[in-house]
Amino acid sequence: MTLQVEKLEKNMAKLTVEVSAEQFAECIQTAYKKTKNRFALPGFRKGKAPLNMIEKMYGVEVFYETAADEAINDTYAEAMKESALEIVSRPEVEIVQIEKGKPFIYAAMVAVKPEVTLGEYKGVEVEKASEEVTDAEVSAELIRIQDQNSRIITIEDRGVEDGDQTVIDFKGMIDGAAFEGGEAEDYSLTIGSHSFIDTFEEQLIGKNVGETCEVNVTFPTEYHAKNLAGKPAVFEVTIKEIKHKELPELNDEFASEVSEFETLDEYKADLKKNLEERKKKEAVTLNEDKVVEAVVANASMDIPEPMLKAQAESMIQENARRMQSQGISLDQYMQYTGMTMDMLRDQMKPQAERRIKTRLVLEAVAEAEKIEVTEEQMDEELKKMADTYKMEVDKLKEYMGDFEKEQMKKDLAVQAAVDFLVAEAKLV
């Protein structure tokens, strides 16, 4: 294999790889062995026809596609290593030459890790996050706990009121015809939540259990389902259940039931103390974020589009795994929201760009300040991981390859860079 490397604009590079005629001939043989069972020639049992007979019958290029894949898979990793480039995207491959008896040549377009020009990064000035807990925040926490201790009462002697939790059946029609997603049974709807369009919820106020009514609404002009946008619809709605949330009174009795304290004032004082501890921890994170954001804003770099696209794709898959754990597939999410993959990528790009810039800048700071991770720090981090997964440290080390260990070292260096920047910053 021979390699030519051409650096292009905007942190792109072109790797031109030449595979010898002899090696490509071996790839054709491999392709023949993998696919020969697909061919049936007169006079031969299926899968027993010789290579030259198949080529004569179907054309000499019959194995080219599979052979090209073999040649690329066999050589691309070596080409990456030999190029000495820090490649940050999947290759876009173009076949330059493919012909039996000649070298096989392909070109791979790749994105290269951008160089970062650091601006001011020591002593950046940012507004310090507040650690003060206000009376309003204590009241909000108390109301949250009050809500947690509420009880749900089934209502049978009155109609629907604002704030009630209802269970309904509904069927929607547009121009007398049902539409997809417009029908459901035993649907839970809180009146006043504004989770339904237009005045749907308000029109249920006053209706009783067992009552069926018509609800007239108009879909928003910017509605995600374009076939419904701006159209008037009529829903036939049946009220099946009405429930009301009853909140306990905030008094000394409430405090004694939900805590170890006898009075509401004592309980509120304890809530304030806990909120102060939480807010101090949150302030640490907020200060870190502000300092890093300021340092990133002072730096410059040129992020190649394929790197941005790869990061956006990775984040979409992260979200998909998160949704899957909640029982929702990515396809279902796109169906519910009317989103497409292209729309998701576009939506994710600004966040992907921030993530890339932040990582690159922190790596550049670590390099500029010669931040190195010691073996002791690595061992400490491995012990934390082992405790998290309830494993022996030595067992965890066995599972981790060189790549994972190197990635951990980089992550620790990046966190050390964050700590350095915050220590140097002016929090005012």
N, C-alpha and C positions, 0 to 999 in steps of 0.2 A: 504494500500500500504506500502511495505517495500522497503528500498533502500540500496544497497551496492555501495560504490564508490572506484574505484581502479585507482590510478594515474599511468600513464604509461610514457615511455620515450618520449622525444621531445614534451612536453606539450600536450600530449593526455591523455584522461581519459575514463574509462569505467564505465557507470552507469548501474547496474543490478537492474531492477525493478520487484518486485513480486506483482502481483495483486491477491487478494484473490479469492478463488473459487466462493464465493458468488457474488462478484462484476463482475467476468468474466461471470457468468451465466446471470447477468443482461445485460451485453454487447451482449450476444447471443440473448437474448430476443429483444433487440434494433435492432440487425442485422436482425432478423426474421421480425420485423414490417416494416423495411425499404425495404426489398427485397421480401417479400412473394408474391407480385403481379407478380413476374417472373415465379412462379411455377403453373403448371396446373396438378392436379392429378385426376384420374378417380373418379367420385362420388362427387367431390367438384367443386364449381365455382372457377374461377381463383382468387387467392388471399385469398381464404377462407380455404385452407387446414391447419390443425393444425401443429405446429412446429414438434411434434414427428413423424407425418406421413411423412413430407418432409424429415426429417433426416433418416427415415426408407427407403424411396424410393431412396434418393440421397447420403446417407452416413452421418454419424454424423458430419463430418468435413465440411459440405456444407456451414455453416455460419461462419466458422473460420476466413476467411480473413477479412470480414467486422467487425466481433466482435473484432478481433485483432486491427484493425484501431481505433475502438471505445475505446478500453482499453488504447491504446497508447495516443490518443488524450485527454482522460480524466485524465491521470496521468503524462504525460511527463513534463508539465509546473511545476507541484508541485515537481517532482523529481529534476528538474533544481534548483528550489529555495532551496530545502532541501539540495542539494549537497554543497551549498555555494561556488560553482565554478563560475568563470567568463567565461562562455562558449561563444566561438566566431565562431561557425560553426553550420551548420545543423547537426542533428544526423544521423549516419549510423546505422540503426536498424537491429538487428538480433533476430529472435524468438528462445528462448532457450527451452521453454516448452509450448505446447498448447494441452490441453486434457480436455474433458468435465469432470466436477466434481473435477478438480484439479486446483491449482493456475496457472495463466498465467504468464509466466516469459519472459521478453525480455531484451536484452542488447543494450545500445546506446553508440556508440563510438563518442566522441566529442573532438574538439580542445579547449584548455584552453588558455586564455590570457597569453602570455609569460611574465616572469619577465625580467625587463630591468636592466642591470648593466651599470650605467652611468660611462663614463670615464671623462676626463677633459671637463667641460662645462662652467665654469666661465673664462672669460678672453681669449677666443680663439682668435687667430690672423688670420685675413683674409684681402685680398686686397680690399681696398675701391673702390666701383663702381664710375666710372668717371661721373662727371656732366658737363664736358666741351662739348660745341657744336662746331663742326668744320665747316669750310667753305664748305667742301664737303657735310656735312649733310644738310646745308642750301640749297645748290644747288639741292640736291636730293629732298628736300621738294618742291622747286620751280618747278622742272620738273614734280613732281606728280601733282601739281595744274595745270600746263600747260596742262598735259594730260587730266585732268578732264574737261578742257575748250576747248578741241579739237572738231572738227566737222568731221562727216563722209561724204565723197563725193563718189557718185556712179561713177564708171569708166566704160566707154563704148568704148573708142578710143585706148586702148592698152591692152596688155596681162598682166597676173598675174606677180607681182613683189614681192620681199621679203618684208614682213611686211604688205602686203595686207590682208584684211579680205574677205574671200570668202564664198560663199554658194554653196555646191556641192551635187550631187547625186553620190553614189558609190555602186558597187557590186563586192565583192571579190570571187575569185575562186582558189581552190587548186586542182591540177591534173584534171582540168575541172569541178569540182563539187563545188557548193556553200557551205559555212560553216556558222554555227550559229554566229551571231554578225557581219558578214562581209558585211552587206547591210544597207544603210540608204538613206533617201531623205531629202533634204533641211538642210543638215548638215553644221553648221558654223565652219569654220576652218581658223585660222590665220596662214599665211605662215611664217615659222621661229619660231613658238611656240614649235616645236618638240613634239607636242602632239600625232602625228601619228608615226608609227614605221619606222625605216630605212630611206630611202631617199624619202618617199612618197611625202612630201610637196615640196621638191626641184624639183621633176619631173613635178609639175604643173606650174612652172615659165615659162612665155611666152605664155601660153595657153589663148585663148580668150573666152568671154562669148558665150555660145551656143556650144562650142567645146567639143567633147568627145575624150578622149585619154586613152591609156593603161598605167598603172603604175605597174612596176615590183619591188617587195620588197621581203625580207626574214625575217620571224619572228625570234626574238632573241632566242637563245638556252635556255635561262632561262625564257622564256615567261610563264606567270601564267597559261594560258590554255595549258595544256600538249599536247593536240591533234594538236596544231598549232606550238609548239616550234620547231624552226630550219627549218621550211618548207618554200619553195618559194611560193609566191602567186602573182596572177595577178588581179589587180583591174581595172574595167571599170569605169572611172570617167567623169562626165559631169559638166562643169563649168556653174553655173546658175547666179551668181552675183559676181562682183568684187567691193570692196569698199576700200577706202583709208582714213586713219586718217590724217587730216590736223591740224598741231599744230599752235597755235597763236605765233607770234613773242614776245620774252621776251623784252619788252621795257616799257617806262613810260605809254604809252597808255594801255598796258595790265594791269599794276599795278592799274591804275585808274578804270579799268572796273571790276576787281575782288576784290578790296579792297577800303578802305576809303582814301588811300594814293595817292598822285599825281605823285610820282616818284618811279621808280623801286628800287632805293637805300633805300628809306624810307620803302618800302614794305618788302624788304629783312631784314632790321633791325628789323622790327616787327616780321617777321617769326622766326628770331634768338631768340628773347625774348620769344616767345611762346614755341619754342623748348627747351629752357633752363628750363622753368617751368615744361614742360613735363618730361624732363630728370631727374630733381630733384626728382620728384615723382617716376619715374622708378628706380632711384638709391636706394631709400628707400627699395623698394621691393627686388631689387637685393642684397642689403646688408643683409636683413633678410634671404633670401634664402641661401647665402653663409655661414652665421653664423650657421644657423640651420643644413645645410649640414655637416659642420665641427663637430658639436656636435653629430650628428647622426653617423658619421664615427668613433667617439671615443667611442661610446657605443657598447654593445654586447647583443644579444638576440637570441633565437632559435625559429623561426617562424614555427608553424606547417603547414604542407602542406594543410590541409583542409581550414585553415584561408586564406592562399594565394589564393587558388582556389576560395573561396567565394568572396574575394576582386576583383579578375580578372573578375568574372562573373558580379559583381555589376558595374564595370567600362565598361564592354561591353554593359550592359543595358543602362548606362548613354549615351554612344555614340549612341546607337540605338535610344534613345529618341531625341537626338540632330539631327540625320539624318532624323528621321521621321518628325521633324518640318520643314525640308528642302525638304520634299516630297520624300525621299528615304527610303525604308524599309531595315532592316538588311539583309533579304534574297536577295534583289536586289544588295546590296553592295557586298555580298559574291559572287554572280553570276558575277558581273562586274570584281571583283578582283581575282577571282579564289580561294578565301580563304575558309577554313572550320572553324567550331566552335573550333576544337582542335587547328588549326593554330592561330586563334584569341586569344585563351587563352594563348598559348605560347608567342605570341607577346606582350600580356598585362602583363605577369608575372613580368618582371623587374620593370615596373612602379607601379604595385600593391605592390611589395615588398618595394619600396621606400616610398609609401604612408603609408603603415602599420608601417614601422620603424619610420618614421617621427612622426606620431601620438603617438606611444608608448613612444618614447623618450621625446616628449614635455609633455605628461601626467606625466612621471616620474620626469621631472624637476619641474613641478608644485607641485608634491607631496613632493619632496625633499626640495623645498623652501617654503613649506606650503602656497602656493598661494591660496587664497580663494576669491570667488566671492561674493560681497555684494548684498543685496537686491536693493540698489540704482543702481548698475551696471546692474542688471537684468532689472529693470524698464526702464533704459535708452535704453537698447538694445530692449526691447519690444516696446518702443516708436518709435525707428528707423524702426522696422518691420511694425508697424501700419501705419507709414507715407508712407512706400514703397507700402503697399497694400491698402492705403487709407481707413483704418478702424479705429474704436475707439479702444483704448488700452484695455478697459474692455471687448469688444467684442472679441478681439484677445485672451485674457486670457481664455475666455470661450471655445474657439476652441482648445486650447492647453491642452493636458493631462499631467499627472505627468512625463511620459517618455520624452515628448518633452521639458518640462521645465528643466528636469535634463540634457538632451543632450545639451541644450543651455548653461547651467551652465558650463558643461565640455568644450564646445567650447570656451567660454569666458576665462576660466582658461588656455586653450592651447594658446590662443592669448596673454594672459598676460605673459605666459612663454616665448613666442617669444620676446616680448618687453623687458623682463628681460635679456635674453641672448644677445640681440643687445646692450643694455645699458652697459652690462659687457664686451662686446667684445672689442678687439683692432683692429680698422680699420686703416690699414696702406697704 
